[in-house]
Amino acid sequence: MASEQTFLKVDGPHGEREVRISSPSRVVWPEPGLTKLDLARYVASVGEAFIAANGDRPVALQRFKENIDGEQFFSKNPPKGTPDYVRSVPVIYPSARSHPQLVLDEPAAAVWAVQMNTVVFHPWPSRTGNTDNPDQLRIDLDPQPGTDFDDAIPAALELRKVLAEAGLEAFIKTSGNRGLHVYAPVKPVREFLDVRHAVIAAARELERRMPQDVTTAWWKEERGKRIFVDFNQANRDRTIAGAYSPRALPHASVSCPITWDELEHIKPADFTITTVPARLQETGDPWARMHENPGTVDELLTWWDRDCANGLGELPFPPDYPKMPGEPPRVQPSRAKKKE
């Protein structure tokens, strides 16, 4: 017996493409009963805004064999059978090795990724023409235990001011979970380590202004009930869910761009694969003009230099990274004290 399948017609810059969807009735989100076909239709319906945000970038695909509660894995290299309208670009990973990574250039390519059981899309902050130099500064505001989305709002508003003082225009989206993602477009003239240092400089300034509410502490035992500014998401090959990407969470939430005026009046659960298409049609894309006026991280790097001169240096890198220059010991503070 032939396996169940259907075909979805997807509009794009090269006309209409027909994308095969196998097992369309397979439930991806058990709680609301949303299927693989529901997901494919969602991605097609937001396709233009989705590609504007995530296209022309190396992208990692978070794929699930059955549903969001089951086995998952990340896919970066083009799999066997990749259609000719899905390309790849060579990128250099922290190990210094180079590999081809997938790139999505049109809505049909994103729908094909859904056919490959992708739920979450993780684009790089750099474009294919210059993968070593980010054109986005990204800051992840991550609520810690004892805090929630509402606690991240004041931090995001103050962070917007911090970035404005550094000459950058900030854009915001929900993470799809409890946090917020703040982006600032930058000219792609600095490499990843510089942008990381710019993020740390902004994070430290935010922490100085809101010490009871915000932390840059890498070790969880030191964070307390505060919003963690996750500076390590600025590293090479570290990504966060892209704009309009679904999330592998029970209610099929979406990481949704919003306006700053909306921030204090929305709830993350309002944005799902069933609600975002209508919202996008009615209100437009809040990120449509993001890259019209990119700034630079130059001012933030002067802050970094100032902080270094005052004794605040490098912060820990992710555990799978090679040891980096100036990095403090990768030892949990409580364990370090026991060894003394």
C-alpha positions in Angstrom: 0.0 0.0 0.0 1.3 3.4 -0.9 2.0 5.7 2.0 -0.3 8.7 2.6 0.8 11.9 0.8 -0.5 15.1 -0.5 0.9 18.1 -2.5 0.9 21.7 -1.4 1.1 24.5 -3.9 3.4 27.2 -2.6 3.8 30.7 -4.2 7.2 32.3 -4.4 9.5 34.5 -6.4 9.9 31.9 -9.1 6.2 31.2 -9.4 4.2 28.3 -7.9 5.9 25.1 -6.8 4.2 21.9 -5.8 5.8 20.4 -2.6 5.1 16.8 -1.7 4.0 16.3 2.0 4.2 12.7 3.2 2.2 11.5 6.2 0.2 14.8 6.2 -2.2 13.6 8.9 0.6 12.7 11.4 0.0 14.7 14.6 3.0 16.9 15.4 1.5 18.7 18.4 -0.6 16.2 20.4 -2.3 18.7 22.7 -4.1 20.8 20.0 -4.0 17.9 17.5 -2.1 19.9 14.9 -0.7 17.8 12.0 2.3 17.9 9.7 0.0 19.3 7.0 -1.2 22.1 9.4 2.5 23.0 9.9 3.2 23.0 6.2 0.2 25.2 5.5 1.3 27.6 8.3 4.8 27.9 6.8 3.4 28.5 3.3 1.0 31.1 4.6 3.7 33.2 6.3 6.3 32.4 3.7 7.2 35.8 2.5 7.8 37.2 6.0 9.5 34.0 7.0 12.0 34.1 4.2 12.6 37.9 4.7 13.6 37.1 8.3 15.4 33.7 7.8 16.3 33.4 4.1 19.8 33.9 2.6 21.3 32.6 5.9 22.8 29.3 7.0 20.1 27.5 8.9 19.9 24.5 11.2 16.8 22.4 11.1 15.4 21.0 14.3 13.7 17.8 13.1 11.3 15.4 14.9 10.7 11.8 13.8 7.2 11.6 15.1 5.9 14.5 17.3 7.3 17.1 19.5 7.4 14.7 22.5 9.5 12.2 20.6 13.0 11.8 19.2 14.6 14.9 17.7 17.9 15.9 16.0 19.5 18.9 14.3 20.2 18.8 10.6 22.7 21.3 9.0 24.1 19.7 5.9 21.9 19.2 2.8 20.3 15.7 3.1 20.1 13.2 0.2 17.3 14.2 -2.2 17.4 18.0 -1.5 15.6 19.7 -4.3 17.5 22.0 -6.7 15.8 25.1 -5.3 17.3 24.5 -1.9 21.0 25.5 -1.8 23.8 25.4 0.7 26.8 27.6 1.7 30.1 26.6 3.2 30.4 27.8 6.8 33.3 27.6 9.3 32.3 26.1 12.7 34.1 26.7 16.1 36.2 23.6 15.5 37.7 25.5 12.4 36.2 22.8 10.1 34.2 23.9 7.1 30.9 22.2 6.0 28.0 23.1 3.7 24.9 24.3 5.5 21.4 24.6 4.2 20.0 27.9 3.0 16.3 28.7 2.4 15.6 31.2 -0.3 11.9 30.9 -0.9 8.8 29.7 0.9 8.8 26.4 -1.0 12.2 25.6 0.5 10.8 26.2 4.0 7.8 23.9 3.2 10.2 21.3 1.9 12.0 21.5 5.3 8.7 20.7 7.0 8.4 17.7 4.7 11.7 16.7 6.2 10.0 16.9 9.6 11.4 20.2 10.6 9.5 22.0 13.4 12.0 24.7 14.5 14.2 26.8 12.2 17.5 28.2 13.6 19.1 30.8 11.2 22.5 32.2 11.6 22.9 36.0 12.3 25.0 36.3 9.1 24.1 36.1 5.4 25.5 33.7 2.8 27.6 36.4 1.1 29.6 36.9 4.3 29.0 34.1 6.8 31.8 35.2 9.1 30.4 38.7 9.8 27.0 38.9 11.4 24.5 41.5 10.2 22.3 41.1 13.3 23.2 41.7 17.0 20.9 39.3 18.9 20.2 39.3 22.6 18.2 36.5 24.3 16.4 37.6 27.5 15.8 34.3 29.3 13.6 34.2 32.5 15.1 32.1 35.2 13.1 29.9 37.7 10.9 32.2 39.8 10.5 34.7 36.9 8.3 34.8 33.9 7.6 36.6 30.6 6.2 39.7 32.5 9.6 40.0 34.2 11.4 40.1 30.9 9.4 43.1 29.7 11.0 45.8 31.8 14.4 44.4 30.9 13.6 44.5 27.2 12.4 48.1 27.4 15.6 49.2 29.2 17.7 47.2 26.8 16.1 49.1 23.9 17.3 52.3 25.6 20.8 50.9 26.0 21.1 50.0 22.4 19.7 53.3 21.3 22.5 55.0 23.3 24.9 52.9 21.4 23.4 54.0 18.1 21.4 50.9 17.3 17.7 50.5 16.6 16.2 47.5 18.4 13.5 45.1 17.1 11.8 42.5 19.3 10.0 39.2 19.1 8.7 36.6 21.5 10.8 33.6 21.9 7.8 31.4 21.6 8.3 30.3 25.2 8.8 32.6 28.3 11.5 34.9 27.0 12.1 37.7 24.5 14.6 38.1 21.7 15.9 41.6 21.0 17.7 42.2 17.6 19.6 45.1 16.2 20.6 45.3 12.5 24.3 46.0 12.0 26.6 46.4 9.0 28.5 43.1 8.4 31.9 44.5 9.1 32.8 42.8 12.3 33.3 39.1 13.0 31.6 36.9 15.6 33.9 37.5 18.5 33.5 41.3 18.1 29.7 41.0 18.1 29.8 38.7 21.1 31.9 41.4 23.0 29.3 44.0 21.9 26.5 41.9 23.3 28.4 41.4 26.6 29.0 45.2 26.8 25.2 45.9 26.3 24.3 43.1 28.8 26.6 44.5 31.4 25.2 48.0 31.0 21.7 46.6 31.4 22.8 44.6 34.5 24.3 47.8 36.0 21.0 49.6 35.5 18.8 46.7 36.8 21.0 44.7 39.2 18.1 43.2 41.1 16.3 42.1 37.9 19.0 41.2 35.3 22.1 39.0 35.4 25.0 38.1 33.1 26.0 35.2 35.4 26.8 32.2 33.2 26.4 29.7 36.0 22.8 28.9 37.0 23.6 28.8 40.7 24.6 32.5 40.5 21.6 33.8 38.6 18.9 33.8 41.2 15.4 35.0 40.3 16.5 37.3 37.5 16.4 37.6 33.8 19.5 36.0 32.3 21.1 37.9 29.3 22.3 34.9 27.3 25.4 36.4 25.6 26.6 33.0 24.3 23.8 33.0 21.7 26.0 35.6 19.9 28.7 33.0 19.2 29.5 31.4 15.9 27.2 28.4 15.2 24.9 29.4 18.1 21.4 30.2 17.0 18.0 30.9 18.4 14.6 30.1 16.9 14.0 32.4 13.9 11.2 34.9 13.4 8.0 33.2 12.6 9.5 29.8 13.4 7.2 27.4 15.2 8.4 26.0 18.6 8.3 22.5 19.8 6.1 23.4 22.7 2.7 21.9 23.6 0.5 24.7 22.3 2.3 25.1 18.9 3.6 28.6 19.7 5.5 30.8 17.3 8.5 33.0 17.9 6.6 36.1 16.7 7.9 39.6 15.8 5.9 42.3 17.6 6.1 46.1 17.9 7.4 47.8 20.9 4.0 49.4 21.5 2.5 45.9 21.8 5.0 44.5 24.2 3.2 45.3 27.5 -0.1 44.1 26.2 0.5 40.7 24.7 1.0 37.1 25.9 3.3 34.7 24.2 0.6 32.0 24.1 -1.4 34.3 21.8 1.0 33.5 18.9 0.6 30.0 17.5 0.6 28.4 14.0 -3.2 28.9 14.0 -3.2 32.6 14.9 -0.1 34.1 13.4 -1.2 34.0 9.7 -4.2 36.1 10.3 -2.3 38.5 12.5 0.4 38.9 9.8 -2.3 39.6 7.1 -4.1 42.1 9.3 -1.1 44.0 10.9 1.8 43.4 8.5 5.3 42.3 9.4 6.8 44.4 12.3 10.2 43.5 11.1 9.7 44.5 7.4 12.0 47.5 7.6 14.6 46.0 10.0 17.6 46.2 7.6 16.9 49.6 6.1 19.2 51.5 8.5 21.8 49.2 10.0 24.2 50.5 12.6 27.6 49.4 13.9 28.8 47.8 17.1 31.6 50.4 17.4 30.2 52.3 20.4 29.4 49.0 22.2 33.0 47.9 21.7 34.3 51.1 23.3 32.1 50.1 26.3 33.7 46.6 26.1 37.2 48.2 26.2 36.2 50.4 29.1 34.9 47.4 31.1 38.0 45.4 30.4 40.1 48.3 31.6 38.1 48.2 34.8 38.7 44.5 35.4 35.7 43.0 33.6 37.1 40.7 31.0 36.0 37.7 28.9 33.1 35.5 30.0 32.8 31.7 29.7 32.1 30.2 26.3 29.8 27.2 25.6 31.3 23.9 26.9 31.8 22.4 23.5 33.9 25.4 22.4 37.7 25.2 22.3 39.4 27.1 25.1 39.3 30.8 24.1 41.8 33.6 24.8 41.2 35.4 28.1 38.4 33.0 29.1 37.9 32.4 32.8 38.1 28.8 34.1 35.1 26.6 33.0 34.5 25.4 36.6 31.2 25.8 38.4 31.8 28.3 41.2 30.6 26.0 44.0 33.0 23.2 42.7 35.9 25.6 42.5 35.4 26.6 46.1 35.4 22.9 47.2 38.8 22.4 45.5 40.4 25.4 47.3 
